[in-house]
Structure formats: C-alpha cells, structure tokens
C-alpha cells in the first residue's frame, strides 16, 4: 500500500522516505543503471504490453533504483537529484489506449522519468509525450500513482482517474498514501486541527491509508530542525517507521500488506538509504562512489543479507540489466 514522506524545509538536506507495503515479496534488488542504456518502455520480458507503439529511449542520466519483480522500478533517484516513488492506488484508470502516443507500461513509468529528467518540472513536461499503460506482474495489476521530488524540494503527485491525468505540483505536497485519491486525502486532512499538538491530540492509529496520511503529515510537521544529515535521515525515517504496517495487521478487503522495506533519499548529499524490514541494518549507497558513464555495467545487490551494513557500494556486482 505504501507511504511517501517529503521533508523539504530543513537547511541540512532535502529528503524523502517511503515504505513499501505489499502482500508478498516484491523481490527488491538495489540496481545501479548507467547512462546510455537503451530502453523499450512498452515491453515486459520482450513482449509488448502497450500495443504496436511502445516508447523507446536512451537514458540521459544514471540512477540508483529498487526494482520490483525484475520488470520495473518501484523507487529510486537519478544522479541529478530527481527521485520517483510508485504507490498503489486502486482507483487508477489510465484510460483507453491511444496509439498516437508511445506507450510506457506502468512499471517503467518512474524509470522513464529518471532516465530523462533532472527536475520535477522537466519530468512533468515529458509526460505529455507518452501514455502510461496498465501492466500486470505476479498476478497484480499496476494500479499506481507516482510521487516525484527533486533536489530543490519541488514536489509533484501524478494520478490517472477515469482516464484523465491529474497533476498536483507544489512544494506543499509532502505526503502520499493510497486511497482515496490525493485531492480527497488533502480535503480530509484539512478537517483536522493540528494547531496545538500534544500527546492528547486525536490521531488515527490504524494502518488504513487515511490514518497513515494524517499521522505522516502530523509527525513530519513536528520534526525538530536537524543539525546534521544523520539527524535529518533519522528524523524522516522515524516517521516512515511510525506509519509502517506491522506483520499480521489486516487490510479490510485486501488481506495482509505488511511493510517489506523502507527507503530514504537524500537529494542534497546524493545518498540512497534502504532498510529491509526483516534485516537489522540500514544500508546506503553514496552516489558519489558510482560511475554512471555510458558503457559501465549494470550493478546489482540483493538486500536480503543480514551481514550488510553502512555504505554498500563496494558490495554491488555487475549483472544483467533487469529491463
């Protein structure tokens, strides 16, 4: 189900955290993708899922991403400080296929933007040239919406409802969960009174998307100004842990959607943090330690390794590109 939190009001760094909440393992792999890679945005395992006109491009920017099921990007950041996060939204409807525009399947939607845009504004401009198309993996349809942020603290949330694209573009759009769509979440949040926060402030405590949206907004607004990157990362990660879904917590109508992992992107200092829920350590990749030059190999790391700790760029190994 997932939650995304953006903290863009500190002097230390612009940071974004997300939780990945899902009923089974998404087979996450930390993946480094260099510049100059050729992509076929309409294909899954060599088969088109968008019809005859699939988007094709060569990546302008390198990126560090977390893949899901080996067919798409769930989360990541590029070398220029644009980050993207896919979250579930059951109401998603991308509309009928329009063959006049190249199709990008939903699993590669974030990668298309990370490959080609350096800022949120550039990413939004690119959306006019393609159509996002539904795909399916491991029995799950990609009914998703997308959160973007960049190193300036700019933010955007993109949703497709009844075949129409809705873009919410403003630095104030800092929290995203799932149902209902974002505009309704904002309306519900506006009904809350957080003007005098205390330990008796009424606050929803369950795991449904509305409760998580309101808790994330409330606690992010209370974070004390950090004096270091370490404090800043700890602060936003604490909020992500607060809205994480414990093992066994039920989702009405959806079964169990426990939090599989959490990430934090430091867009100022170019670091990507990852915390697997079943592993005791937070690990991170310093993008300054990577070579994104064209022709460099794709680098991979399975994070399901309890021996991993700290900065792990030296543990990445060359492997086949996932898409």
Beta strands, then each sheet from edge to edge (+ up, - down):
strand 1: 3-7
strand 2: 15-21
strand 3: 29-33
strand 4: 38-40
strand 5: 43-44
strand 6: 47-48
strand 7: 56-58
strand 8: 63-68
strand 9: 72-78
strand 10: 82-88
strand 11: 102-105
strand 12: 130-133
strand 13: 136-137
strand 14: 140-141
strand 15: 144-150
strand 16: 155-161
strand 17: 164-169
strand 18: 175-176
strand 19: 250-251
strand 20: 255-256
strand 21: 259-266
strand 22: 271-276
strand 23: 282-286
strand 24: 299-301
strand 25: 310-311
strand 26: 317-318
sheet 1: 18+ 1- 2+ 21- 22+ 23- 25-
sheet 2: 17+ 16- 15+ 10- 9+ 8- 3+ 24- 26+
sheet 3: 4+ 7-
sheet 4: 5+ 6-
sheet 5: 11+ 12+
sheet 6: 13+ 14-
sheet 7: 19+ 20-
end
